[in-house]
Amino acid sequence: MKTMAIVLAAGQGKRMKSKLYKVLHEVCGKPMVGHVLDTVKSAACERVVVVVGHGAEKVQAYLGDAAEYVLQAEQLGTGHAVRQAEGLLGAEEGTTLVICGDTPLVRASTIEAMRELHQASGAAATVLTASFDNPTGYGRVIRGEGGKVERIVEQKDCSAAEAAVKEINTGTYLFDNRKLFEALAKVTNENAQGEYYLTDVIGLFRQAEEGIQAYCTEDLAEAIGVNDRVALAEAERFMRERLNREHLLGGVTLIDPASTYIEAGVRIGADTVIMPGSFIRGGTVIGEDCVIGPGADLSNSVIADGVTIKHSVVADSVVGEGCSVGPYANLRPGTKLGKACKIGDFVELKNAVLDDGSKVSHLSYVGDAKVGKDVNIGCGAITVNYDGFNKALTEIGDNAFIGSNVNLIAPVQVGDGAYVVAGSTVTQNVPAGDLAIARERQVNKSGYADKIRARAKAKKERSKES
């Protein structure tokens, strides 16, 4: 039987107190609506319709062709929102999932379990529910004789007895598609909010003696709908715990999961150790047998097997097998390290390619550079890549040696096996095997240091007298 999905993403989200449209707020590095779309796709929904309203253009720009779209120009309730999809889905036969775009923690496995129950029972509707000790703020699931679902009552419309019910509606449903749209045509806005509630469809089904099922999730996190920053932080915590658990079960060691921040989409190989205080973001891929952290911040980078990175930032870069990075290194976008490279403390690389075995051990900047194999770049060396208008390339050949405090004024080439003496400012190419010295000859002036001190002391005394 065909399964479709309607994602409700039209609300403004005023309680977020934000210029950013609500469903685009991120949970573990991905907008909430992105998590929902991933879940819906994983649950094998063949058509996905996203109902947009406020910020529609931005939502569509983010999701692209992953969904079809309908506009809810006025926010008149969840029932009204679902009706906007009738033009696209009204004639379809099958099952329709209705899910909110601000519920990023609903699992595909839960939807699949709901669908099994829904289809096996022949129900007109199946509701995802949860049982909360404090259900304040949620619609209550009211059951009748034999535990059958009778209706769903929104918090503001609850009687005292209904408000005492602990089973709540999560806002995720499965419907017989044809029956859904037939019932929506009968829903009115005669309630405390003056809105067209999707939940009223359940009461209409009960009146028509249609079958209604409820699937109660044991994972209370799935019930979280993000309406403010408090709920956003809560969703972030639950999602992070879920992701960390998946990595742990996949053979990754997290020394302290509570202080390890791994975003959705990250992949990590077995026997890698993630130390506390580390952030791993975006589409980062980490190989096996690595040690990451403490205090590492990696984003959208590829880290090969056997790499060590500590107290360092790596962004949009590639780090080859067996490399060592840090402490306190900064690998900026475009950096690519070959095998067994060493990048030491307070080194910054940007758009730099280093071949196997090359070292930049400390206090250096290498930007817009192509560095060969087994090159040693000394302390304080700089590729001077920017003239205030344009960037230029520095090329260093295999087995070259760049001494401490060397300035390489790009564009410039240093050949294979060349040696640049410490303190040099190099403005011309250095041929392979040559030694480059580019500094003034030292001059020692006998006794001159004492004269400078005496002169400074006399000036200081005159200043006191005046």
N, C-alpha and C positions, 0 to 999 in steps of 0.2 A: 504494500500500500504506500502511495506517495506521501512523503512528509515535507511540509513547508514550514517556514518560520516568519513571524512578524516580530521585529525588534522595535520596541517603543523607545524612541530617542528624541522626542520633541520638546521635553520640558526645559524650561530656562535654567532651573537650579539656583534660584535666588539665595537660598540658604548657604550656598557655597561662598557667597560674597566675593565673586571672582569675575574678571573680564573674560575668562576662558569658559567656553560652553561646557556644561557639566560632564557629559559623557566623554569629553576629551581629556579630562583630568586623568593622570596616569596612576596606575597601581603596578608597582614593580616594573617600571619602565615602559609600560604599554597603556595607551588610553583604554578606559574601561570598556568602551564599545568595541574595541579591538579584541579584548578578551572574550566578550560575548560572541562576536562573529566567529572566532576560532572554535569556541564551544559548539556553536550551532553547526558549523561545517563538519566538525568531528563527529557530531551526532547524525550525520548523513542526511541533513535537510537539503532537498533538491532545489528549492527556490527560497531565497531570503529577501524579504522586503523590510527595509528600514524606514520607519516613520520619523521624519525630521520636521523640525519647526524652527526654534531659535538657533541661530548659527548653522543653518542647514548647509550652506556652501562649504563651511569648514569641515563638517562631518563627511560630506560627500567627497571633498578633496582628500581626506584621510583614507576613507574606505575604498575609493575608486570604484572599479567594476566588480568588487567582491559582493555587491548586493544591488537590488533594485530599490527605487526610492519613491515615496509618496510624501506629500507635504500636508501637515496639519497646521494650517495658517492660524487658527485660534485653538488654544488649549482648553477644550471643553470636557476633559476627562478621558480616562483610559478606554472606555467603550467607544467614544467618538474617535479616538486615535486609531483603534483597530479598524473601524469602519472605513477609514481612508484607504485601506488596502483592498477594499472590495472590488474595485475596478480591475485590479491585477489578479486577485485570487478567488473572487466570488464564484466563479464557474468551475473551480477545480474540485475534483473528488480526492479525498484523503484526509490526512491528519495535519492540523496546523498547530505549531508551537507558538505561543505568545510569551515573550520574555522581555524584561526591561533592560535597556542599555546601560543601566547603572548597577547591575548585579554581576560583577566580574567573577564571583567565586562559585557560580553554578557549574557543576562538572558535566561533561558529555556523558559519563557513565550513569549519572543520575537521570538525565533525559532519556537515555536508552532504557533504563529500568522503568521509568514512567510509561514509556511507549509500550513496553511489553505488557504492563498491567492494563493500560488503556485499550490496546487492541484485543487482548485475551478476553476482557470483560465486555467488549462492545459498547463501552461508555460513550456518552456524548461529550463528556468533559472529565479530565483528570487534573487535579490541583496538586501542586507541590506545596506541602505544608511542613511546619516544624513546631516543636513544643518548647516554649520559653517560660522560664520562671516569672519573668517580668515582660509581659507581651505588650506593654504600653506603646502606642503608636502604630501598631499593626492591625490589619483587618482580622477579625476572628472567624474561625471555621466553626459553624454551628452544625452539630450532628443531631440527628433524630433517632427514631427507633432502630435498634440493631446497629447503631453506629453509622448509619447512612448520612452522607453530607446533605444538609437541607439548604443551606445558604451561607453566604459570606457577608459579614457586616463590618463596614468600615468603622474605625475607632470613634469618629465623631457622631456616628449614628447608633452606637451601642447602648443598650439598656444596662443597668447595673449587673444583671445576671450574665449578659453576654460579655461584658467587660471582664468578668472573672474567668472566662475561658482562656486556657493557656495555649491551645493550638492556634497557630496563626497562618495566614495566607502569605506565601513568599512572593506572590506576583508572577509566578511562572505556571503556565497552563498548557495542556494539550486539549484540542477540540476536534470534533468532527467538523470539517471545514464548512460544509453546506449548512449544517445546523447552527454553527456559530453565527454566520451572517444573517440567517433567518431570525435568530433570537435578538441580535443587535438592533434590528429594525423595530423591535418592540420596547427597547429600553428607554426609560424616561429620565428626566433630571430632577425628579421630586425627592430631594434629599438635602441634608444640611449644607452641602457644598454647591448645590445647583449644577452638578455635573452628571455626565452620562458614564456610569460606572460599568466597567467590564464585569465586575463581580455580580451584577444583577442578572447576568446571563445564567448563573448557577441556579438562582431562584426560579427563573423561567423554565429551565430544564426540569427542575423538581416538580413544578406545577404540571408540566407536560408528561410527567412520569418517565423522563429520560434517565438513563443510568449515569451516575456521577461517582467518580472514584477520587480518593485522596492518597497520595504517596507521601509518607512522612519521612523526611530525610533525617538521618542521625547526625549529619555534619551541619551544625547550626550556622557555620560561616556562610553556607549557601543561601541563607535567608537575608543576608545583609544587602540592603539597598542603600546606596551612597547618596545622601541628601545634604550632607554638610562635611566640614573638614574633620570633625571627630570621627564620623563613619568612614571617611576616606583613610584616615590613619589606621583605623581598626581593620579595614579591608587590606591595607598594605601589610599589616602584621600577619594576618592569617595567610595571605598569599605567599609572603616570604617564608613562613613556617612550612607551607606546603611544598614550595620549590626546594627549600633546603632538605626536606625529608626525601624528596625524589633523588637529589644528588647523593645523599648519604646511602640510600638503598642501591644507588648505581656504582658504589665503590669509591666515592670521594670522601676524604676525611675533612670535616669541619671542626676545628679545635673548639670553637665556641659559636654554635649556630646563632645564638641570640645577638651576636655582634658581627655577623657576616651577612652582607647584603648582595644577593644575587638576583638579577632581573630575569624576567621571562625571556626565553629565547637563547639563553646562555647554554653552552655545552661544555662539559668538563670530563676528561678521561679518568679512568680508574687509577687509584693509588696516588692521585694528586692530593696535596694537603693545602687547605685554605686556612691561613692564620687569621686571628681576630682583627677586626677593624678594616676589613677589605671590602671594596665595592667592585662588583663585576657587572658590567652594564651592556645593554644593547645586544648585538649579535656576536659577542665574544666567544671564541672557541679556544679551549685550553686542552692540551694533550695530556698524556699520562706522565706520572712520576714527576710532576712539577711541585714546587713549593711557592705559593703565592702569598705574599704578606710577611709580616703584619703590615697594615697600613697601605696596601696596594690599591690603586684605583685604575681599573682597566675598562676601556670602552671600545666596542666595535673593532677588536683586534684579534689576530690569530697567533696563538702561543703554541709552539711545538713541544714535543716531549722533552722532559728533563730540564726544564727552564726554572731558574730561581729569580723571583722578582720581589724585592722588599722595599717598603716605604717609598714607592715610586708611582708615577702617573704614566700610563701608556694609552694613547688614543689613536685609533685608525692606523695601526701599525702592525707589522709582522715581525715576530721574534723567533729566530731559528732554534733548532734543536741544541740543547746543552748550553744555552746562553745564560749569562748572569747579569742582572740589571739591578742597580741600586747599591746602597740606599740613596734616596733623594735624587733620583734621576727623573728626567722628563722627556718621554718619547712622544713627540708631537706628530700630527698626521703626515703620512708619507714615509715614515721611517721603516726600513726593512733591514733586519739583521740576518746574516747567514748563520752557519753553525758555529757554536763555541765562541761567540763574541763576548767580550766583557765591557759592560757600560757601568762605570763606577759612580761615586758620590758626586752630586751637584754637576752632573753632565746633562746638557740639553741637546737633543737631536731633532731636526725638523727636515722632512723631505730629503732624508739622507739614506743612502744604500751602502751598507757595510758588508763586505764579503767575509767568508769563513775565517775565523781566528783573529779578527782585528780587535783592537782594544782602544777604548777611550776611558782611561781609568779614573780621572777626577778633574773637576773644575774647568770643563771645556764646553765650547759651543761648536757644533758641526751642523750647518744648515745648507741645504741645496748642494749636496755633495755626493760624489760617487767614489767610494773607498774600496780598494782592492783587498786581497787576502793578506793576512798576517801583518797588517799595518799597526804600528804603535803611534798613537797620538798622545803627546805628553800633556802634563798639567797646565791648564791655562791657555791651551791652544784654541784659536778661533778661526773659522772660515768667515771672512768678511764678505758676506753675500749680497749686501744691499747698499746701493749708492744714493739712496734717497728717492730714486725713481724706479729702478729696475732690479730684479734679482738675477744673480749670475752663478754659474756652476763652478765648483772646485772639484778637480779630479786627482785622485791619489792612487798611484800604481801599487802592485803587489810588493810586499816586503819593504815598503818605505818606512822611514822613521821621521816623525815630526816632533821636534824637541819642545820643551816647556816654553810657554809664553810666546809662541809663534803666531803671527798674523798672516794668513794666506788671503791675499786680496784678489777676489774673484773678478773675472774669470781667470783661472790659473790652473796649470797642470804640474803635478809632481810625478816624475817617472818611476818605473819599477826600481826598487832597491835604492832610491835616492835618499839623501840624508839632509834634513834641514836643521841647522844648529839652533839651539835654544835662544830665545830673544830676538829672532829674526822677523822682519816684516818683508814678506816675499811678494813682489809685484810682477815678476817674470817667470815663465815656465822653467822648471828644473828638469833637465834631461835625465834619463835613466842612469843610475849609478853615480850621479854627481853629488857633490857636497855643496849646499847653499849656505852662505853666510851673508846676512843682510842687516848689519848693525854697525854703528860707529866704533872706531878704535877707542879703547879706554885710555883716558889721560888722568894721571894722579898728580895733584898739585901739592907739593910738600908743605906741611904746616898750615894749610889753608883752612882746615876745619877749626883750629884754635882761633883764627882771625874772625871767622863767622860767629863763633860763640861770644867772643869779646864784644863784637859790634852789636849783637843782639842784646847782651847784658847792659851795655851803656844806654841803648835806646830805652830799655825798660826802666832804668834808673831816672832818666830825664822825664819820662812820663809820670813817675811818682812825684817828682819835685814840682811839676806844673799842676 
